[in-house]
Amino acid sequence: MSTRIQKTFEALFQLEEVRGLFRESLPTGLDSEEETVFRQRIADLKAIIADLEAGTGTPKVTKIAGSIDLRTREEEYINIQPIQAAGRLTTEARKALISYGDGYSTCDACRKPFRLDKISKPGIAEFHRELAKFVNMDHARVVPGARRGFQAVTGTLVNRGDSVIVSALAHYTEFLAVESAGGVVKEVPLNKKNIVTGDAMAEKIEEVRQETGKLPVLVMIDHFDYQFANEHEIENIGKVAHQYDIPFLYNGAYTVGVLPVDGKKIGADFVVGSGHKSMASVAPSGVLAMTDEWAPKALRTTAMTGDLTKRKFGIKEVELLGCTLMGGTLLSMMASFPTVKARTLKWDDEVKRSNYFIDRLLKIQGSNVLSEYPRKHTLSKVDTTGSFDTIAQTHKRRGFYFSDELSSRGIVGEFAGATRTWKLNTYGLNEKQVHYLADVFTGIAEKYGISVVK
Ligand SMILES: *Cc1c(COP(=O)(O)O)cnc(C)c1O
């Protein structure tokens, strides 16, 4: 590891030690013993800072709590891991996390009627209004992951045996959200280009009606799927769902937070996004937004009364189990939000850089892209069976030679050992980094005698 990165972590940890001293002392200040420890810690910190500045010294801290390794891959490498790219924290989110990491840290100023989205200090209530606006819907709630957003909707709309239409590329969490509500998934097939169309949706709805005698109760479709990150006909699908009067859940796990999403224009009844996948937030976090029409149902408040104590719990929302993200997760979302809003407006540049990389990869003979091309997203599925895999066939490290070559050049996040079909995500890489990335691939190809078109 780079000494400077090592020393940065050591300095941060040393400051946390200092912070720990304040927590153990009286509000009136440090006593003389604590003052001695404080001075020692500051002296240690200064030595670390000197090493940090000069890039000198040996690693002194390599574990957290004696067993947990430091995670430095975002500092040391270019990380092209498909699901991690847009969930990397902003600097502001990392500050929020160290400041609000304590358990129920959002609850300092929670006042009647005691609900997370009503708290105004810090500005959680305002953030909820902003979130709804951000996806152009009427109401928004934060949820522990997109999956919990799906589940709140299926818990509201799906009864035992009901059909829910998902895509043939649906994420497993969509299956599970339907299953947890007792429903049955029905998958819309893809066309030859691996795209879900409005026409296919209409056919599937008819098929389900004929087969079960009932209409599906929900249509849940990903704008960009997780396998190819192909763009599906989301607006046509919304129209078709509405023609049948079936509510439509727009799955924006790969869109909300990276590109502009207009829920009303799409015709969505629900918009779901993932905080840790696409909104630069701590996991588990996400957003569930909806129109006025659905709020009384999906955001229904408790109606239960204790038989013995006669207790009632006011305006707690049933599907959300009252409150959801009560600490550092939510504050990280809020701290990243200004950056996230701004970055959606630069999506075209992200797509350009994605295409730049893919074009360079395609110049390496035998390489292919399995996702739709030109790319409309930064996540792509590629096929290097005819290029990098030909080397793996006879290499003593098999497919791992490729990971070795990448990591020795500072690239991580490809599926270790995979040289045939695999996914990568260029989201967040700047011009300099994406050029470097492409050069690395070209360099490895040339090293092994795979021809590269100039
Ligand atoms: C990642 C992903 C999810 C799950 O998101 P979480 O926020 O982790 O629950 C759901 N759907 C799709 C299409 C995804 O890519």
PDBQT file of the ligand as one rigid body, heavy atoms in Angstrom, charges set to zero:
ROOT
HETATM    1  C1  LIG A 501     -28.920  -3.527  -7.225  1.00  0.00    +0.000 C 
HETATM    2  C2  LIG A 501     -30.309  -3.728  -7.729  1.00  0.00    +0.000 A 
HETATM    3  C3  LIG A 501     -31.370  -3.902  -6.829  1.00  0.00    +0.000 A 
HETATM    4  C4  LIG A 501     -31.177  -3.992  -5.334  1.00  0.00    +0.000 C 
HETATM    5  O1  LIG A 501     -30.862  -2.765  -4.776  1.00  0.00    +0.000 OA
HETATM    6  P1  LIG A 501     -30.649  -2.627  -3.208  1.00  0.00    +0.000 P 
HETATM    7  O2  LIG A 501     -30.627  -1.156  -2.979  1.00  0.00    +0.000 OA
HETATM    8  O3  LIG A 501     -29.333  -3.287  -2.867  1.00  0.00    +0.000 OA
HETATM    9  O4  LIG A 501     -31.791  -3.304  -2.523  1.00  0.00    +0.000 OA
HETATM   10  C5  LIG A 501     -32.637  -4.033  -7.355  1.00  0.00    +0.000 A 
HETATM   11  N1  LIG A 501     -32.862  -3.996  -8.678  1.00  0.00    +0.000 NA
HETATM   12  C6  LIG A 501     -31.871  -3.831  -9.556  1.00  0.00    +0.000 A 
HETATM   13  C7  LIG A 501     -32.176  -3.780 -11.026  1.00  0.00    +0.000 C 
HETATM   14  C8  LIG A 501     -30.565  -3.701  -9.126  1.00  0.00    +0.000 A 
HETATM   15  O5  LIG A 501     -29.588  -3.541 -10.024  1.00  0.00    +0.000 OA
ENDROOT
TORSDOF 0
